[in-house]
Amino acid sequence: MEPATAPPRLLLVDDNRDNLALIRLYLESDHYRIDEAENGVQAVELFAAAPYDLVLMDLEMPVVDGYEATRRIRALERQRGAVPTPILALTAHALDEHRLLCQQAGFTDFLAKPVRKAAVLRTLLHYLGPEGESAEPTKPRPPNTDAPNPGRLAALLPLFYDLASQTLDAARTALDQGDLDQARRQSHKLKGSAGSYGFPELAKAAAALERAADAGNAKAAAAARDWAAALLAKARLDWPV
């Protein structure tokens, strides 16, 4: 058994590498030990192999999604007779139906996307107790809260730009093939990461693509994808790396 003074151990589960990098930056501290998984299968395997104090779980992932991964983790805890670990859903969905699905799957709570540093630290303090108080004090946000922080966050922008470009390329390919569901998945991914990195207009364009694809409107989806691509190009000019 690990000593009581061991720092809290967290499991971050998200198929977006830029989201993982951003949350890790928020939690950059000796007060947390952090493991990462890119899909639900990896998450369950890691959880089965080591004790965790808290899990941050994305919902929409390949292989096994967050709902099923959480159900499997809860089943494993019941088999072991273990106290349930806090599992927080990372979700851009605010509808009651999604919250109900999360509750039914066994999630403890929600952390809304776009993911903000203050919200992450408050949530960890709430579920992990005083251990999280010294992680990093919450600071007031600058007046332009939509702009990316030009400090250490700027070092992550190349990763965001590359993955956003790949996501839009994948969405275009899906639309060319008539696969609106895949286009919706790609747009949902971009919507969350763009908002978290401080590009609200790009997040809006991704949301428009998601809505159009979900409604089966291929023409509107293609227009929204082009809009998002133009905004991404503008972001590269405004915030060069």
C-alpha positions in Angstrom: 0.0 0.0 0.0 1.3 3.5 -0.9 2.0 5.9 2.0 -0.8 8.4 2.9 1.5 11.2 1.9 1.8 10.1 -1.7 0.5 12.8 -4.1 -2.9 12.2 -5.7 -2.8 10.0 -8.8 -4.9 11.1 -11.7 -6.0 9.3 -14.9 -6.7 11.6 -17.9 -8.6 9.9 -20.7 -9.1 11.7 -24.0 -8.3 10.8 -27.6 -7.4 14.5 -28.3 -3.6 14.8 -27.6 -3.9 18.6 -27.4 -6.6 18.3 -24.7 -4.3 16.0 -22.7 -1.4 18.4 -23.1 -3.5 21.3 -22.0 -4.9 19.6 -18.9 -1.4 18.4 -18.0 -0.1 22.0 -18.3 -2.9 23.1 -15.9 -1.8 20.5 -13.4 1.9 20.9 -13.9 2.9 20.4 -10.2 4.6 18.0 -7.9 1.3 17.5 -6.2 -0.1 15.2 -8.8 1.0 12.1 -10.5 -0.7 11.8 -14.0 -1.2 8.9 -16.3 -2.9 9.2 -19.7 -5.1 7.0 -21.9 -6.3 7.7 -25.4 -9.4 5.4 -25.4 -11.6 3.5 -23.0 -9.7 0.2 -23.4 -6.5 1.8 -22.3 -8.3 3.6 -19.4 -9.8 0.3 -18.0 -6.4 -1.5 -18.3 -4.6 1.3 -16.4 -7.3 1.5 -13.8 -7.2 -2.3 -13.2 -3.4 -2.2 -12.8 -3.0 0.7 -10.4 -5.1 2.7 -7.8 -6.3 6.2 -8.9 -7.7 9.0 -6.8 -9.6 10.6 -9.7 -10.4 10.0 -13.4 -11.1 12.7 -16.0 -12.9 10.8 -18.8 -13.8 12.1 -22.2 -17.1 10.8 -23.6 -16.6 10.4 -27.4 -13.5 8.2 -28.1 -12.7 5.5 -30.5 -12.5 1.7 -29.6 -14.4 2.1 -26.4 -16.2 5.4 -25.4 -16.3 7.1 -22.0 -19.7 5.7 -21.1 -18.6 2.1 -21.6 -15.2 2.6 -20.0 -16.9 4.0 -16.9 -19.3 1.1 -16.7 -16.4 -1.3 -16.9 -14.5 0.6 -14.2 -17.5 0.5 -11.9 -18.0 -3.2 -12.5 -14.3 -3.8 -11.5 -14.8 -1.7 -8.4 -17.8 -3.8 -7.4 -15.9 -7.0 -7.9 -13.1 -5.7 -5.7 -15.4 -4.3 -3.1 -13.6 -0.9 -3.6 -14.9 2.5 -2.7 -16.0 4.2 -6.0 -13.3 6.5 -7.5 -14.5 9.9 -8.6 -14.9 9.8 -12.4 -15.6 13.1 -14.1 -17.0 13.4 -17.6 -15.2 15.8 -19.9 -18.1 16.9 -22.1 -19.2 19.7 -24.4 -22.8 18.4 -24.1 -25.0 20.4 -21.8 -28.3 18.7 -22.6 -30.1 16.8 -19.8 -30.2 13.6 -21.9 -26.4 13.5 -21.9 -26.2 14.1 -18.2 -28.7 11.3 -17.6 -26.6 8.9 -19.7 -23.5 9.9 -17.7 -25.3 9.3 -14.4 -26.5 5.9 -15.7 -23.0 4.9 -16.7 -21.7 5.7 -13.3 -20.0 9.1 -13.6 -19.6 11.1 -10.5 -19.8 14.6 -12.0 -19.1 16.7 -15.1 -16.4 19.0 -16.2 -17.6 21.1 -19.1 -15.6 21.8 -22.2 -14.0 24.1 -23.1 -11.8 23.1 -20.1 -10.6 26.1 -18.1 -7.8 26.0 -15.6 -9.7 27.5 -12.7 -12.5 25.0 -13.1 -10.1 22.1 -13.2 -8.3 23.1 -10.0 -11.6 23.8 -8.2 -12.9 20.4 -9.2 -9.8 18.6 -8.0 -9.9 20.5 -4.7 -13.5 19.5 -4.2 -12.9 15.8 -4.8 -9.3 15.4 -3.5 -9.5 17.6 -0.5 -6.8 19.9 1.0 -4.0 18.1 -1.0 -5.0 20.1 -4.0 -4.8 23.5 -2.3 -1.2 24.0 -3.0 -1.2 22.8 -6.6 -1.4 26.3 -8.0 -3.6 29.2 -6.8 -6.3 30.4 -9.0 -5.5 33.7 -10.6 -7.9 36.3 -12.1 -8.2 35.8 -15.8 -7.1 38.7 -18.1 -9.8 41.0 -19.5 -9.6 39.2 -22.9 -10.6 35.7 -21.6 -11.1 34.4 -25.1 -7.4 34.9 -26.1 -4.8 32.2 -25.6 -2.5 32.8 -22.7 0.8 33.9 -24.3 2.9 32.2 -21.7 3.5 28.4 -21.5 0.2 27.8 -23.3 1.8 29.3 -26.5 4.2 26.3 -26.5 1.3 24.0 -27.1 -0.2 26.0 -30.0 1.8 24.0 -32.7 0.3 20.8 -31.4 -3.2 22.4 -31.4 -2.8 23.8 -35.0 -1.5 20.5 -36.4 -4.3 18.4 -34.8 -6.9 20.9 -35.7 -5.8 20.8 -39.3 -5.8 17.0 -39.3 -9.3 17.0 -37.8 -10.6 19.3 -40.5 -8.9 17.2 -43.2 -10.6 14.1 -41.8 -13.9 16.0 -41.7 -13.5 17.0 -45.4 -12.7 13.4 -46.3 -15.7 12.1 -44.4 -18.0 14.7 -46.2 -16.6 13.7 -49.6 -17.5 10.1 -48.8 -20.9 11.0 -47.5 -20.1 9.9 -44.0 -21.8 12.6 -42.0 -21.5 10.7 -38.7 -17.7 10.7 -39.0 -17.8 14.4 -39.9 -19.9 15.1 -36.8 -17.3 13.2 -34.6 -14.5 15.2 -36.0 -16.3 18.5 -35.5 -17.2 17.7 -32.0 -13.5 17.0 -31.2 -12.5 20.3 -32.7 -15.2 22.2 -30.9 -13.9 21.2 -27.5 -10.3 21.8 -28.1 -10.7 25.1 -29.9 -12.7 26.4 -27.0 -10.2 25.2 -24.5 -7.3 26.9 -26.3 -9.2 30.2 -26.5 -10.5 30.3 -30.1 -14.2 30.8 -29.6 -15.0 31.6 -33.2 -13.4 28.4 -34.4 -15.3 26.6 -31.7 -18.5 28.1 -33.1 -17.7 27.0 -36.6 -17.0 23.5 -35.4 -20.3 23.5 -33.6 -22.1 24.6 -36.7 -20.5 21.7 -38.6 -21.5 19.3 -35.9 -25.1 20.5 -36.0 -25.3 20.4 -39.8 -23.8 16.9 -39.9 -26.2 15.7 -37.1 -29.1 17.1 -39.1 -27.9 15.3 -42.3 -27.3 18.6 -44.1 -24.2 17.9 -46.2 -24.2 21.2 -47.9 -24.3 23.2 -44.7 -21.7 20.9 -43.1 -19.3 21.5 -46.0 -19.8 25.3 -45.7 -19.2 25.1 -41.9 -16.0 23.1 -42.5 -14.7 25.7 -44.9 -15.5 28.4 -42.4 -13.6 26.5 -39.7 -10.6 26.0 -42.0 -10.5 29.8 -42.8 -10.7 30.6 -39.1 -7.9 28.2 -38.4 -5.7 29.8 -41.0 -6.5 33.2 -39.5 -5.5 31.9 -36.0 -2.2 30.8 -37.4 -1.6 34.4 -38.6 -2.8 36.1 -35.4 -1.0 33.7 -33.1 2.1 32.5 -35.1 4.4 29.9 -33.6 
